[in-house]
């Protein structure tokens, strides 16, 4: 005899709906679904991992570039500091023929001079050759232009006389007071 208990009524109707033999057909779609989900998950993880690695390589490249640019900026700042040091400025000014100034004179707001102005004296220890004047090459006269007559004797050029119609264009006899101290 069979070891299965016999079912009656409602339970018997439900038992008929269930397959009675081993059911391979019901497991196949489930196994296929699980395999597809696992494969899709692995592919997604692989793509995510490769994109993270690419970002990591870009980050390390940018960090290296930032370090190089920071070192270059620090080197340039050191050069600027070296050029702007007082002794370097004094040396370069001497090379250009500049001399230290004396005591300054100041103009008060009312126009009086405070202090004694004077020209700066060249120190005897500093022997810098005077700069040569630049030679300006004049262009050759063109064929269409007639040569102008040469002046007979070099002399001072006449100064233009102020116009009576425009008093603003006339140069003032006295300079106005300054407050810049230069």
CNS distance restraints for C-alpha pairs under 8 A (distance, minus, plus):
assign (resid   7 and name CA) (resid  11 and name CA) 5.89 0.50 0.50
assign (resid   7 and name CA) (resid  12 and name CA) 4.95 0.50 0.50
assign (resid   8 and name CA) (resid  12 and name CA) 5.02 0.50 0.50
assign (resid   9 and name CA) (resid  13 and name CA) 6.71 0.50 0.50
assign (resid  10 and name CA) (resid  14 and name CA) 6.46 0.50 0.50
assign (resid  11 and name CA) (resid  15 and name CA) 6.10 0.50 0.50
assign (resid  12 and name CA) (resid  16 and name CA) 6.39 0.50 0.50
assign (resid  13 and name CA) (resid  17 and name CA) 6.88 0.50 0.50
assign (resid  14 and name CA) (resid  18 and name CA) 6.96 0.50 0.50
assign (resid  16 and name CA) (resid  20 and name CA) 7.85 0.50 0.50
assign (resid  19 and name CA) (resid  23 and name CA) 7.13 0.50 0.50
assign (resid  23 and name CA) (resid  27 and name CA) 7.27 0.50 0.50
assign (resid  24 and name CA) (resid  28 and name CA) 6.60 0.50 0.50
assign (resid  25 and name CA) (resid  29 and name CA) 7.66 0.50 0.50
assign (resid  26 and name CA) (resid  30 and name CA) 7.29 0.50 0.50
assign (resid  27 and name CA) (resid  31 and name CA) 6.16 0.50 0.50
assign (resid  28 and name CA) (resid  32 and name CA) 6.09 0.50 0.50
assign (resid  29 and name CA) (resid  33 and name CA) 6.03 0.50 0.50
assign (resid  30 and name CA) (resid  34 and name CA) 6.25 0.50 0.50
assign (resid  31 and name CA) (resid  35 and name CA) 6.16 0.50 0.50
assign (resid  32 and name CA) (resid  36 and name CA) 6.15 0.50 0.50
assign (resid  33 and name CA) (resid  37 and name CA) 6.17 0.50 0.50
assign (resid  34 and name CA) (resid  38 and name CA) 6.14 0.50 0.50
assign (resid  35 and name CA) (resid  39 and name CA) 6.04 0.50 0.50
assign (resid  36 and name CA) (resid  40 and name CA) 5.97 0.50 0.50
assign (resid  37 and name CA) (resid  41 and name CA) 6.05 0.50 0.50
assign (resid  38 and name CA) (resid  42 and name CA) 6.16 0.50 0.50
assign (resid  39 and name CA) (resid  43 and name CA) 6.19 0.50 0.50
assign (resid  40 and name CA) (resid  44 and name CA) 6.08 0.50 0.50
assign (resid  41 and name CA) (resid  45 and name CA) 6.12 0.50 0.50
assign (resid  42 and name CA) (resid  46 and name CA) 6.12 0.50 0.50
assign (resid  43 and name CA) (resid  47 and name CA) 6.23 0.50 0.50
assign (resid  44 and name CA) (resid  48 and name CA) 6.12 0.50 0.50
assign (resid  45 and name CA) (resid  49 and name CA) 5.96 0.50 0.50
assign (resid  46 and name CA) (resid  50 and name CA) 6.21 0.50 0.50
assign (resid  47 and name CA) (resid  51 and name CA) 6.22 0.50 0.50
assign (resid  48 and name CA) (resid  52 and name CA) 6.18 0.50 0.50
assign (resid  49 and name CA) (resid  53 and name CA) 6.19 0.50 0.50
assign (resid  50 and name CA) (resid  54 and name CA) 6.20 0.50 0.50
assign (resid  51 and name CA) (resid  55 and name CA) 6.25 0.50 0.50
assign (resid  52 and name CA) (resid  56 and name CA) 6.09 0.50 0.50
assign (resid  53 and name CA) (resid  57 and name CA) 6.23 0.50 0.50
assign (resid  54 and name CA) (resid  58 and name CA) 6.32 0.50 0.50
assign (resid  55 and name CA) (resid  59 and name CA) 6.06 0.50 0.50
assign (resid  56 and name CA) (resid  60 and name CA) 6.21 0.50 0.50
assign (resid  57 and name CA) (resid  61 and name CA) 6.16 0.50 0.50
assign (resid  58 and name CA) (resid  62 and name CA) 6.13 0.50 0.50
assign (resid  59 and name CA) (resid  63 and name CA) 6.10 0.50 0.50
assign (resid  60 and name CA) (resid  64 and name CA) 6.18 0.50 0.50
assign (resid  61 and name CA) (resid  65 and name CA) 6.25 0.50 0.50
assign (resid  62 and name CA) (resid  66 and name CA) 6.01 0.50 0.50
assign (resid  63 and name CA) (resid  67 and name CA) 6.18 0.50 0.50
assign (resid  64 and name CA) (resid  68 and name CA) 6.31 0.50 0.50
assign (resid  65 and name CA) (resid  69 and name CA) 6.14 0.50 0.50
assign (resid  66 and name CA) (resid  70 and name CA) 6.01 0.50 0.50
assign (resid  67 and name CA) (resid  71 and name CA) 6.23 0.50 0.50
assign (resid  68 and name CA) (resid  72 and name CA) 6.23 0.50 0.50
assign (resid  69 and name CA) (resid  73 and name CA) 6.07 0.50 0.50
assign (resid  70 and name CA) (resid  74 and name CA) 6.17 0.50 0.50
assign (resid  71 and name CA) (resid  75 and name CA) 6.21 0.50 0.50
assign (resid  72 and name CA) (resid  76 and name CA) 6.21 0.50 0.50
assign (resid  73 and name CA) (resid  77 and name CA) 6.11 0.50 0.50
assign (resid  74 and name CA) (resid  78 and name CA) 6.20 0.50 0.50
assign (resid  75 and name CA) (resid  79 and name CA) 6.38 0.50 0.50
assign (resid  76 and name CA) (resid  80 and name CA) 6.27 0.50 0.50
assign (resid  77 and name CA) (resid  81 and name CA) 6.12 0.50 0.50
assign (resid  78 and name CA) (resid  82 and name CA) 6.12 0.50 0.50
assign (resid  79 and name CA) (resid  83 and name CA) 6.24 0.50 0.50
assign (resid  80 and name CA) (resid  84 and name CA) 6.12 0.50 0.50
assign (resid  81 and name CA) (resid  85 and name CA) 6.12 0.50 0.50
assign (resid  82 and name CA) (resid  88 and name CA) 7.07 0.50 0.50
assign (resid  83 and name CA) (resid  88 and name CA) 5.82 0.50 0.50
assign (resid  83 and name CA) (resid  89 and name CA) 6.80 0.50 0.50
assign (resid  84 and name CA) (resid  88 and name CA) 6.62 0.50 0.50
assign (resid  84 and name CA) (resid  89 and name CA) 6.19 0.50 0.50
assign (resid  85 and name CA) (resid  89 and name CA) 6.24 0.50 0.50
assign (resid  86 and name CA) (resid  90 and name CA) 6.14 0.50 0.50
assign (resid  87 and name CA) (resid  91 and name CA) 6.14 0.50 0.50
assign (resid  88 and name CA) (resid  92 and name CA) 6.16 0.50 0.50
assign (resid  89 and name CA) (resid  93 and name CA) 6.02 0.50 0.50
assign (resid  90 and name CA) (resid  94 and name CA) 6.17 0.50 0.50
assign (resid  91 and name CA) (resid  95 and name CA) 6.33 0.50 0.50
assign (resid  92 and name CA) (resid  96 and name CA) 6.36 0.50 0.50
assign (resid  93 and name CA) (resid  97 and name CA) 6.44 0.50 0.50
assign (resid  93 and name CA) (resid  98 and name CA) 5.20 0.50 0.50
assign (resid  93 and name CA) (resid  99 and name CA) 7.42 0.50 0.50
assign (resid  94 and name CA) (resid  98 and name CA) 5.24 0.50 0.50
assign (resid  94 and name CA) (resid  99 and name CA) 6.56 0.50 0.50
assign (resid  94 and name CA) (resid 126 and name CA) 7.63 0.50 0.50
assign (resid  94 and name CA) (resid 128 and name CA) 7.21 0.50 0.50
assign (resid  95 and name CA) (resid 128 and name CA) 6.83 0.50 0.50
assign (resid  97 and name CA) (resid 128 and name CA) 6.00 0.50 0.50
assign (resid  97 and name CA) (resid 129 and name CA) 7.44 0.50 0.50
assign (resid  97 and name CA) (resid 130 and name CA) 6.76 0.50 0.50
assign (resid  97 and name CA) (resid 131 and name CA) 7.49 0.50 0.50
assign (resid  99 and name CA) (resid 120 and name CA) 6.94 0.50 0.50
assign (resid  99 and name CA) (resid 121 and name CA) 7.26 0.50 0.50
assign (resid  99 and name CA) (resid 122 and name CA) 5.88 0.50 0.50
assign (resid  99 and name CA) (resid 123 and name CA) 7.42 0.50 0.50
assign (resid 100 and name CA) (resid 120 and name CA) 6.85 0.50 0.50
assign (resid 100 and name CA) (resid 121 and name CA) 7.97 0.50 0.50
assign (resid 100 and name CA) (resid 122 and name CA) 7.93 0.50 0.50
assign (resid 101 and name CA) (resid 119 and name CA) 7.84 0.50 0.50
assign (resid 101 and name CA) (resid 120 and name CA) 5.09 0.50 0.50
assign (resid 101 and name CA) (resid 121 and name CA) 7.76 0.50 0.50
assign (resid 102 and name CA) (resid 118 and name CA) 7.41 0.50 0.50
assign (resid 102 and name CA) (resid 119 and name CA) 7.54 0.50 0.50
assign (resid 102 and name CA) (resid 120 and name CA) 5.59 0.50 0.50
assign (resid 102 and name CA) (resid 121 and name CA) 7.87 0.50 0.50
assign (resid 103 and name CA) (resid 115 and name CA) 7.80 0.50 0.50
assign (resid 103 and name CA) (resid 116 and name CA) 7.61 0.50 0.50
assign (resid 103 and name CA) (resid 117 and name CA) 7.37 0.50 0.50
assign (resid 104 and name CA) (resid 115 and name CA) 6.80 0.50 0.50
assign (resid 104 and name CA) (resid 116 and name CA) 7.32 0.50 0.50
assign (resid 104 and name CA) (resid 117 and name CA) 6.23 0.50 0.50
assign (resid 104 and name CA) (resid 181 and name CA) 7.83 0.50 0.50
assign (resid 105 and name CA) (resid 113 and name CA) 6.72 0.50 0.50
assign (resid 105 and name CA) (resid 114 and name CA) 5.69 0.50 0.50
assign (resid 105 and name CA) (resid 115 and name CA) 4.50 0.50 0.50
assign (resid 105 and name CA) (resid 116 and name CA) 5.64 0.50 0.50
assign (resid 105 and name CA) (resid 117 and name CA) 5.07 0.50 0.50
assign (resid 105 and name CA) (resid 181 and name CA) 7.35 0.50 0.50
assign (resid 106 and name CA) (resid 113 and name CA) 5.72 0.50 0.50
assign (resid 106 and name CA) (resid 114 and name CA) 5.09 0.50 0.50
assign (resid 106 and name CA) (resid 115 and name CA) 6.42 0.50 0.50
assign (resid 106 and name CA) (resid 179 and name CA) 7.81 0.50 0.50
assign (resid 106 and name CA) (resid 181 and name CA) 5.43 0.50 0.50
assign (resid 106 and name CA) (resid 182 and name CA) 7.89 0.50 0.50
assign (resid 107 and name CA) (resid 111 and name CA) 5.85 0.50 0.50
assign (resid 107 and name CA) (resid 112 and name CA) 5.70 0.50 0.50
assign (resid 107 and name CA) (resid 113 and name CA) 4.65 0.50 0.50
assign (resid 107 and name CA) (resid 114 and name CA) 6.08 0.50 0.50
assign (resid 107 and name CA) (resid 177 and name CA) 6.40 0.50 0.50
assign (resid 107 and name CA) (resid 178 and name CA) 6.26 0.50 0.50
assign (resid 107 and name CA) (resid 179 and name CA) 6.53 0.50 0.50
assign (resid 107 and name CA) (resid 181 and name CA) 7.02 0.50 0.50
assign (resid 108 and name CA) (resid 112 and name CA) 5.39 0.50 0.50
assign (resid 108 and name CA) (resid 113 and name CA) 6.31 0.50 0.50
assign (resid 108 and name CA) (resid 114 and name CA) 7.02 0.50 0.50
assign (resid 108 and name CA) (resid 177 and name CA) 7.21 0.50 0.50
assign (resid 108 and name CA) (resid 178 and name CA) 7.75 0.50 0.50
assign (resid 108 and name CA) (resid 179 and name CA) 7.20 0.50 0.50
assign (resid 109 and name CA) (resid 177 and name CA) 6.12 0.50 0.50
assign (resid 109 and name CA) (resid 178 and name CA) 7.27 0.50 0.50
assign (resid 109 and name CA) (resid 179 and name CA) 7.06 0.50 0.50
assign (resid 110 and name CA) (resid 177 and name CA) 7.14 0.50 0.50
assign (resid 111 and name CA) (resid 176 and name CA) 7.45 0.50 0.50
assign (resid 111 and name CA) (resid 177 and name CA) 5.17 0.50 0.50
assign (resid 122 and name CA) (resid 126 and name CA) 7.44 0.50 0.50
assign (resid 141 and name CA) (resid 145 and name CA) 6.74 0.50 0.50
assign (resid 141 and name CA) (resid 147 and name CA) 7.26 0.50 0.50
assign (resid 162 and name CA) (resid 166 and name CA) 7.94 0.50 0.50
assign (resid 162 and name CA) (resid 167 and name CA) 7.63 0.50 0.50
assign (resid 162 and name CA) (resid 169 and name CA) 6.68 0.50 0.50
assign (resid 162 and name CA) (resid 170 and name CA) 4.85 0.50 0.50
assign (resid 162 and name CA) (resid 171 and name CA) 7.48 0.50 0.50
assign (resid 163 and name CA) (resid 167 and name CA) 6.79 0.50 0.50
assign (resid 163 and name CA) (resid 169 and name CA) 7.23 0.50 0.50
assign (resid 163 and name CA) (resid 170 and name CA) 6.88 0.50 0.50
assign (resid 166 and name CA) (resid 170 and name CA) 7.43 0.50 0.50
